[in-house]
Amino acid sequence: MGSPRLSPSRVLRARWRDVALLAVGILVTVATVSALAGQVERLHRQALDRRLVQARFAAAGEARAFGFPRVFAGVRVDRVCAPRRGGPPPPHRLCFVLRTSGPLSRRIVGGYRLPPRGTDVRRHRSGCFGVPRLRGRCGGTAR
């Protein structure tokens, strides 16, 4: 009994298949690592944003007046909104806009108020200051 011999064309096809599978494997690995690194960066950014806003409330003596801030990560700016707990003014959410890049990143560059419930859309925003007011990204009656 002789050993089966592979023709040169079959060997060449098998090598190309192995190379293609290896390339796909490397591509999937790189994409997975990149996605995980991006997720870790976003989580780190959210924690920094939350601490920054809580420090801002504490500096203004309003630390207990607002609830836990929620972070909405964006490309150029992040938004952090915290619900106001009871008290004299009507209930609302106070949102800050934070710069995410540049020489002065992690800095509050503006903000606005939102109703306690609902989505963050232009027509619901009021009491705008900073960048949102300058760029006309607010609606409502009080600008």
HELIX and SHEET records of a PDB file:
HELIX    1   1 PRO A    8  ALA A   59  1                                  52    
HELIX    2   2 ARG A  122  HIS A  124  5                                   3    
HELIX    3   3 VAL A  131  LEU A  134  1                                   4    
SHEET    1   A 5 ARG A  70  PHE A  72  0                                        
SHEET    2   A 5 VAL A  77  PRO A  83 -1                                        
SHEET    3   A 5 ARG A  93  ARG A  99 -1                                        
SHEET    4   A 5 ARG A 107  LEU A 114 -1                                        
SHEET    5   A 5 SER A 126  GLY A 130 -1                                        
END                                                                             
